[in-house]
Amino acid sequence: MRFGVFILGDKPNHLSHAQVLANVLEEAQWAEEFGYDEIWLAEHHFSPYGTLADLPLVAAAIAAKTERIRIGTACMVAPFHDPIQLAERIALVDNLSGGRFDAGFGRGYQAHEFKGFGIPMDEATARYQECVEIVDLLLTQENVTYEGKFWQLHDVTVHPRPVQNPIPVWGTVMKTPSSFEWLADKGFGAIIGNPYQVDPDLQGALDLYLETQAKKGLEAATGNVWALLNAFCHQDDAFARSYPRESIELSIETHRKYSSPFERGGEIPADYKAYADWFEKHDKQSYEQVLNSHLTLMGNPDRIIEKIRTVIDMGWRNIMLRMSRGGAMDRAKVRDSMKLFADEVIPAATELAKASA
């Protein structure tokens, strides 16, 4: 099994932006120290919900402070980027990290971000797919020519060339069959789950991913897909289940304020019809819902190991952990949680996975 740490760059009011970014780098160093396999970063704009506006830049800073751990993006919001510049930044990070970069992309979903960039949300899917296709071509080929709807390239070669050939490419998805089919057609991996979701349908999503792979005649490898889950670990089970409340409730409130894909009562963009029940699902989201989800890994090691048994039985082998949700937890407690999870949960989960193979 592989375990990664998901970092959003949440900004609580009592921390400066500089402190938030220092915490991001610190968590990345802890993750490497404790033996995690990967750091995953998320891009957001114009709000304290997430403050990592340039993921290749943050990844380069992490690369300078680490030696082993892989650094991935979950995700870069492709519609907001020029694909040539994005490919150049990715190639630079791959070189600076010694070939440790994973390029994950998504189409985005927050209406205020699209408004800020002046990009219609109805173009999100088309821009996302076109941008990712171009970036992948630029990273794997020289002298690239491409005639698209949004971008045209004529005999372009980016420098430096990446260390990895190819750089692993991932797409964030949940349950839209056409999204899984596109990833399968391109040979890209999948990242499933959202940092705000209480109880994502991981079983259904994984089944859909594997079915799509099979239909394409591809090996249905669970190594090509990651699941994102909330986590916090402490030897005192009651403490582990009560302490994160303030920080997670702050995250939930910030999410309500900034994260909607359309205005309340407004028209739903064509690309986001699956989000029609957004306000119904998120207006009353509570800490108890997060805590009591069968997929939330919060508690002492024994409780978490039992929950991971369920995740493993579903077929998951790559788990991405949101371990400091809200950004307001005491730093020592975050560090202790990450270390205890690595020391006691990960070895037990690895044995469970081997036994179920």
Buried (B, 14 or more C-beta within 10 A) or exposed (E): BBBBBBBBBBBBEEBEEEBBBEBBBBBBBBBBBBBBBBBBBBBBBBBBBBBBBBBBEBBBBBBEEBEEBBBBBBBBBBBBBEBBEBBBBBBBBBBBBEEBBBBBBBBBBBBBBBEEBEBEBEBBBBBBBBBBBBBBBBBBBEEBEBEBEBBEBEEBEBEEBBBBEEBBBBBBBBEEEEBBBBBBEEEBBBBBBBBBBBEBBBBEBBEBBBBBBEEBEBEBEBEBBBBBBBBBBBEEBEBBBBBBBBBBBBBBEBBBEBBBBBEEEEEBBEBBEEBEEBBEEBEEBEBEEBBEBEBBBBBBBEBBBEBBBEBBEBBBBBBBBBBBBBBBBEBEBBBBBBBBBBEBBBEBBBEBBEEEE
